[in-house]
């Protein structure tokens, strides 16, 4: 088995049960990207409720904080994704 397919198919165990399935590292990063929107969605919902109460500054701070958290999470996952892909490309060029 060559190094590229070995890295792409590296399984990360998600539990101790024999019936539990495994995910490879790139799938885990991709699913993490989808979850990065949760802070912004939550902050938006809270911001709408605060706007209804007339707390305009608090609503702006809440939505701004949720957006900043989303940017940090997306940035972190983008860096990890690029590092994994770079490692895959280095391994594939080294194995030839």
Backbone as JSON Lines, residues from 0, in Angstrom:
{"i":0,"aa":"X","n":[0.86,-1.18,0.0],"ca":[0.0,0.0,0.0],"c":[0.9,1.23,0.0]}
{"i":1,"aa":"X","n":[0.66,2.17,-0.96],"ca":[1.54,3.33,-1.0],"c":[1.15,4.36,0.06]}
{"i":2,"aa":"X","n":[2.03,5.32,0.3],"ca":[1.88,6.26,1.43],"c":[0.67,7.16,1.28]}
{"i":3,"aa":"X","n":[0.34,7.57,0.05],"ca":[-0.79,8.49,-0.14],"c":[-2.1,7.83,0.24]}
{"i":4,"aa":"X","n":[-2.34,6.66,-0.27],"ca":[-3.59,5.98,0.08],"c":[-3.6,5.58,1.54]}
{"i":5,"aa":"X","n":[-2.43,5.34,2.1],"ca":[-2.35,5.02,3.52],"c":[-2.77,6.21,4.38]}
{"i":6,"aa":"X","n":[-2.35,7.43,4.02],"ca":[-2.75,8.63,4.76],"c":[-4.22,8.94,4.52]}
{"i":7,"aa":"X","n":[-4.65,8.84,3.26],"ca":[-6.06,9.14,2.95],"c":[-7.02,8.2,3.65]}
{"i":8,"aa":"X","n":[-6.61,6.99,3.86],"ca":[-7.49,6.0,4.47],"c":[-7.17,5.74,5.93]}
{"i":9,"aa":"X","n":[-6.38,6.62,6.55],"ca":[-6.05,6.45,7.96],"c":[-7.33,6.58,8.77]}
{"i":10,"aa":"X","n":[-7.64,5.58,9.54],"ca":[-8.88,5.57,10.29],"c":[-8.65,6.04,11.71]}
{"i":11,"aa":"X","n":[-9.52,6.94,12.13],"ca":[-9.5,7.43,13.5],"c":[-10.66,6.76,14.21]}
{"i":12,"aa":"X","n":[-10.41,5.94,15.21],"ca":[-11.51,5.26,15.89],"c":[-12.39,6.26,16.64]}
{"i":13,"aa":"X","n":[-13.7,6.09,16.49],"ca":[-14.63,7.0,17.15],"c":[-15.25,6.36,18.39]}
{"i":14,"aa":"X","n":[-14.83,5.19,18.74],"ca":[-15.36,4.55,19.93],"c":[-14.75,3.18,20.14]}
{"i":15,"aa":"X","n":[-15.09,2.54,21.24],"ca":[-14.54,1.24,21.56],"c":[-15.42,0.09,21.09]}
{"i":16,"aa":"X","n":[-16.63,0.39,20.68],"ca":[-17.55,-0.65,20.25],"c":[-17.12,-1.25,18.92]}
{"i":17,"aa":"X","n":[-17.19,-2.57,18.76],"ca":[-16.81,-3.16,17.48],"c":[-17.75,-2.77,16.35]}
{"i":18,"aa":"X","n":[-18.98,-2.37,16.68],"ca":[-19.94,-1.98,15.64],"c":[-19.74,-0.53,15.2]}
{"i":19,"aa":"X","n":[-18.91,0.24,15.89],"ca":[-18.68,1.64,15.56],"c":[-17.82,1.75,14.31]}
{"i":20,"aa":"X","n":[-18.19,2.65,13.43],"ca":[-17.41,2.83,12.2],"c":[-16.31,3.86,12.44]}
{"i":21,"aa":"X","n":[-15.38,3.93,11.52],"ca":[-14.25,4.86,11.61],"c":[-14.37,5.93,10.54]}
{"i":22,"aa":"X","n":[-13.72,7.06,10.77],"ca":[-13.67,8.15,9.8],"c":[-12.21,8.44,9.49]}
{"i":23,"aa":"X","n":[-11.94,8.77,8.24],"ca":[-10.56,9.17,7.95],"c":[-10.37,10.65,8.28]}
{"i":24,"aa":"X","n":[-9.14,11.1,8.3],"ca":[-8.79,12.43,8.78],"c":[-9.41,13.53,7.92]}
{"i":25,"aa":"X","n":[-9.42,13.37,6.61],"ca":[-9.99,14.4,5.75],"c":[-11.5,14.51,5.92]}
{"i":26,"aa":"X","n":[-12.19,13.38,6.13],"ca":[-13.63,13.43,6.38],"c":[-13.94,14.13,7.69]}
{"i":27,"aa":"X","n":[-13.08,13.91,8.68],"ca":[-13.25,14.57,9.97],"c":[-13.09,16.08,9.85]}
{"i":28,"aa":"X","n":[-12.13,16.53,9.07],"ca":[-11.94,17.96,8.86],"c":[-13.11,18.55,8.08]}
{"i":29,"aa":"X","n":[-13.6,17.84,7.06],"ca":[-14.73,18.33,6.28],"c":[-16.0,18.45,7.12]}
{"i":30,"aa":"X","n":[-16.24,17.49,7.98],"ca":[-17.43,17.6,8.84],"c":[-17.25,18.7,9.87]}
{"i":31,"aa":"X","n":[-16.03,18.97,10.29],"ca":[-15.77,20.07,11.2],"c":[-16.05,21.41,10.57]}
{"i":32,"aa":"X","n":[-15.81,21.53,9.27],"ca":[-16.1,22.79,8.57],"c":[-17.59,23.11,8.6]}
{"i":33,"aa":"X","n":[-18.41,22.09,8.52],"ca":[-19.86,22.32,8.55],"c":[-20.33,22.77,9.92]}
{"i":34,"aa":"X","n":[-19.63,22.33,10.96],"ca":[-20.03,22.71,12.31],"c":[-19.54,24.09,12.71]}
{"i":35,"aa":"X","n":[-18.68,24.68,11.92],"ca":[-18.12,25.99,12.26],"c":[-19.16,27.11,12.21]}
{"i":36,"aa":"X","n":[-20.25,26.89,11.54],"ca":[-21.28,27.93,11.45],"c":[-22.16,28.0,12.69]}
{"i":37,"aa":"X","n":[-22.05,27.04,13.58],"ca":[-22.9,27.01,14.77],"c":[-22.78,28.25,15.65]}
{"i":38,"aa":"X","n":[-21.58,28.8,15.92],"ca":[-21.52,30.0,16.75],"c":[-22.22,31.2,16.1]}
{"i":39,"aa":"X","n":[-22.1,31.33,14.77],"ca":[-22.74,32.46,14.11],"c":[-24.25,32.31,14.09]}
{"i":40,"aa":"X","n":[-24.73,31.1,13.89],"ca":[-26.18,30.87,13.9],"c":[-26.75,31.13,15.29]}
{"i":41,"aa":"X","n":[-26.06,30.65,16.31],"ca":[-26.52,30.87,17.68],"c":[-26.5,32.35,18.04]}
{"i":42,"aa":"X","n":[-25.41,33.03,17.66],"ca":[-25.32,34.46,17.95],"c":[-26.38,35.25,17.19]}
{"i":43,"aa":"X","n":[-26.68,34.83,15.97],"ca":[-27.73,35.51,15.2],"c":[-29.08,35.36,15.86]}
{"i":44,"aa":"X","n":[-29.39,34.17,16.35],"ca":[-30.67,33.95,17.02],"c":[-30.77,34.77,18.3]}
{"i":45,"aa":"X","n":[-29.67,34.8,19.06],"ca":[-29.66,35.62,20.28],"c":[-29.74,37.11,19.94]}
{"i":46,"aa":"X","n":[-29.05,37.51,18.88],"ca":[-29.08,38.91,18.47],"c":[-30.47,39.36,18.06]}
{"i":47,"aa":"X","n":[-31.21,38.51,17.39],"ca":[-32.59,38.85,17.01],"c":[-33.46,39.03,18.24]}
{"i":48,"aa":"X","n":[-33.27,38.15,19.22],"ca":[-34.05,38.28,20.46],"c":[-33.68,39.56,21.19]}
{"i":49,"aa":"X","n":[-32.41,39.93,21.19],"ca":[-31.99,41.16,21.86],"c":[-32.46,42.4,21.12]}
{"i":50,"aa":"X","n":[-32.54,42.32,19.8],"ca":[-33.09,43.44,19.03],"c":[-34.56,43.65,19.37]}
{"i":51,"aa":"X","n":[-35.28,42.56,19.57],"ca":[-36.68,42.66,19.96],"c":[-36.87,43.32,21.31]}
{"i":52,"aa":"X","n":[-35.87,43.2,22.18],"ca":[-35.93,43.83,23.5],"c":[-35.4,45.25,23.49]}
{"i":53,"aa":"X","n":[-34.85,45.7,22.37],"ca":[-34.31,47.05,22.26],"c":[-32.86,47.17,22.69]}
{"i":54,"aa":"X","n":[-32.17,46.09,22.88],"ca":[-30.76,46.11,23.28],"c":[-29.9,46.06,22.02]}
{"i":55,"aa":"X","n":[-29.76,47.21,21.36],"ca":[-29.09,47.24,20.07],"c":[-27.58,47.01,20.18]}
{"i":56,"aa":"X","n":[-26.95,47.61,21.17],"ca":[-25.5,47.45,21.33],"c":[-25.18,46.0,21.74]}
{"i":57,"aa":"X","n":[-25.98,45.46,22.63],"ca":[-25.76,44.07,23.06],"c":[-25.95,43.11,21.89]}
{"i":58,"aa":"X","n":[-26.93,43.4,21.04],"ca":[-27.16,42.55,19.86],"c":[-25.96,42.61,18.92]}
{"i":59,"aa":"X","n":[-25.42,43.81,18.71],"ca":[-24.24,43.93,17.84],"c":[-23.03,43.2,18.43]}
{"i":60,"aa":"X","n":[-22.84,43.32,19.74],"ca":[-21.73,42.63,20.39],"c":[-21.89,41.12,20.33]}
{"i":61,"aa":"X","n":[-23.11,40.64,20.5],"ca":[-23.36,39.2,20.45],"c":[-23.08,38.64,19.06]}
{"i":62,"aa":"X","n":[-23.6,39.3,18.04],"ca":[-23.4,38.83,16.67],"c":[-21.93,38.97,16.27]}
{"i":63,"aa":"X","n":[-21.29,40.04,16.7],"ca":[-19.86,40.21,16.41],"c":[-19.0,39.14,17.04]}
{"i":64,"aa":"X","n":[-19.33,38.77,18.28],"ca":[-18.59,37.72,18.96],"c":[-18.78,36.38,18.27]}
{"i":65,"aa":"X","n":[-20.02,36.07,17.9],"ca":[-20.28,34.82,17.18],"c":[-19.58,34.77,15.84]}
{"i":66,"aa":"X","n":[-19.52,35.9,15.15],"ca":[-18.83,35.96,13.87],"c":[-17.33,35.77,14.04]}
{"i":67,"aa":"X","n":[-16.77,36.4,15.08],"ca":[-15.34,36.24,15.33],"c":[-15.0,34.79,15.68]}
{"i":68,"aa":"X","n":[-15.85,34.15,16.47],"ca":[-15.62,32.75,16.81],"c":[-15.67,31.88,15.56]}
{"i":69,"aa":"X","n":[-16.61,32.19,14.66],"ca":[-16.73,31.44,13.41],"c":[-15.48,31.61,12.56]}
{"i":70,"aa":"X","n":[-14.97,32.85,12.47],"ca":[-13.75,33.09,11.7],"c":[-12.56,32.33,12.26]}
{"i":71,"aa":"X","n":[-12.43,32.3,13.58],"ca":[-11.32,31.57,14.2],"c":[-11.43,30.08,13.91]}
{"i":72,"aa":"X","n":[-12.64,29.52,14.04],"ca":[-12.82,28.09,13.79],"c":[-12.57,27.73,12.33]}
{"i":73,"aa":"X","n":[-13.1,28.55,11.42],"ca":[-12.9,28.28,9.99],"c":[-11.43,28.41,9.63]}
{"i":74,"aa":"X","n":[-10.76,29.42,10.18],"ca":[-9.34,29.59,9.91],"c":[-8.51,28.43,10.41]}
{"i":75,"aa":"X","n":[-8.83,27.95,11.61],"ca":[-8.09,26.82,12.17],"c":[-8.28,25.56,11.33]}
{"i":76,"aa":"X","n":[-9.51,25.31,10.91],"ca":[-9.74,24.12,10.09],"c":[-9.14,24.27,8.69]}
{"i":77,"aa":"X","n":[-9.11,25.49,8.16],"ca":[-8.49,25.69,6.85],"c":[-6.99,25.42,6.91]}
{"i":78,"aa":"X","n":[-6.35,25.86,7.99],"ca":[-4.92,25.6,8.15],"c":[-4.67,24.1,8.31]}
{"i":79,"aa":"X","n":[-5.47,23.43,9.13],"ca":[-5.26,21.99,9.32],"c":[-5.53,21.23,8.03]}
{"i":80,"aa":"X","n":[-6.53,21.65,7.26],"ca":[-6.82,21.0,5.99],"c":[-5.66,21.18,5.02]}
{"i":81,"aa":"X","n":[-5.12,22.39,4.96],"ca":[-4.0,22.61,4.04],"c":[-2.75,21.85,4.49]}
{"i":82,"aa":"X","n":[-2.54,21.73,5.8],"ca":[-1.39,20.95,6.29],"c":[-1.52,19.47,5.94]}
{"i":83,"aa":"X","n":[-2.72,18.93,6.1],"ca":[-2.93,17.51,5.78],"c":[-2.75,17.29,4.28]}
{"i":84,"aa":"X","n":[-3.32,18.18,3.47],"ca":[-3.18,18.03,2.02],"c":[-1.72,18.2,1.58]}
{"i":85,"aa":"X","n":[-1.0,19.12,2.22],"ca":[0.42,19.31,1.9],"c":[1.22,18.06,2.28]}
{"i":86,"aa":"X","n":[0.9,17.48,3.43],"ca":[1.57,16.26,3.86],"c":[1.29,15.12,2.88]}
{"i":87,"aa":"X","n":[0.06,15.05,2.39],"ca":[-0.29,14.02,1.41],"c":[0.5,14.22,0.12]}
{"i":88,"aa":"X","n":[0.59,15.49,-0.33],"ca":[1.31,15.73,-1.58],"c":[2.81,15.47,-1.42]}
{"i":89,"aa":"X","n":[3.38,15.81,-0.26],"ca":[4.8,15.52,-0.03],"c":[5.06,14.02,0.02]}
{"i":90,"aa":"X","n":[4.17,13.29,0.65],"ca":[4.35,11.83,0.74],"c":[4.2,11.2,-0.64]}
{"i":91,"aa":"X","n":[3.25,11.74,-1.44],"ca":[3.04,11.12,-2.76],"c":[4.22,11.43,-3.7]}
{"i":92,"aa":"X","n":[4.8,12.63,-3.59],"ca":[5.93,12.94,-4.45],"c":[7.19,12.22,-3.98]}
{"i":93,"aa":"X","n":[7.28,11.94,-2.7],"ca":[8.44,11.22,-2.17],"c":[8.41,9.74,-2.44]}
{"i":94,"aa":"X","n":[7.22,9.19,-2.66],"ca":[7.1,7.74,-2.86],"c":[7.31,7.34,-4.31]}
{"i":95,"aa":"X","n":[7.37,8.3,-5.21],"ca":[7.54,7.96,-6.63],"c":[8.97,7.73,-6.99]}
